[in-house]
């Protein structure tokens, strides 16, 4: 039954898999399926070797690289559900893990988040120390930024082990880490080049654009933005969502109290330390996915609480099943929208392609990478002055030039702009831009 619940989750998520990458990082994960290149952010450093290898395995049967990377995420969602089911009497309650919009949407997207969390969940459910070590080693390789959560899981699991069991777990993790590390270094070109690329990424993340405590010193504003992101990510942006979240929190509270006192203290302590480090180092105010391990932990506790609540009571089981079905339908509807409607940047790229001008150039920032993935020539620019300078250096002006709304300084630009082209998609949860606008630009003002 445990495997059946996980298989159902995988089929559901795979059917809702994304058909196109929605942002800069997602494009990198898709491109890494066919060409691993950290220098070109395919994917971005520090690299995600286990995720890439799983996606390449799916590429043998998937229709394209996007589906292969998305199915790797779906596998993570299935592991999460199956691992929760392993610890419950009523296995179907494990589907509560997909009752949060952020979890279901990330499990359908070409991102490494869900696979990393799924492997963490498998380590939590494993009964033998060697299996815990293997799962945690794979979790680090799938998403290195989850290292703090990996250490937290190991600390909680190892708290009741003997020293011999701890040694066995670490010894089983070592060869797994060695394998994916060797593959990563071989693909990168050696340790020195890997360190240089990772250092460049870290410098940018912690000094310029990472959204961490260093780059966003206003903690109050950061906390408010993070709270808003979390509320949207868990579906509490509407009154029905607020009620469902309240029921989930009550169930999680009951699930936490069902743990033994010493185990509860260990779990809470490890979670608080991990959250503090995540808060300092990650962009929690800009993207709720960085809090996915914590949110999935809450759903696991909620599943335990509901499992105790419905024991030997058919009426309670019927009520819980109805509420869970409503929550899954809400999340499924959002996931279907993401599956059926292309991202905004892809839509505007299709508009440029439909005009039939092969020499068209689009200037922009983050959206430009998604547009380039769609086969349209792009150049990075943050201000219109950069656009003008770049065009002046070309031997011949392109027949069509476009700038995205990310490019500043359009109000006092030379030349003239044509009618804007705007395309949108619901992006409340996944952090992508909801709308992208293209402005046809005639630098000569003809």
Beta strands, then each sheet from edge to edge (+ up, - down):
strand 1: 361-364
strand 2: 377-380
strand 3: 401-404
strand 4: 416-424
strand 5: 435-442
sheet 1: 2+ 1+ 3+ 5- 4+
end
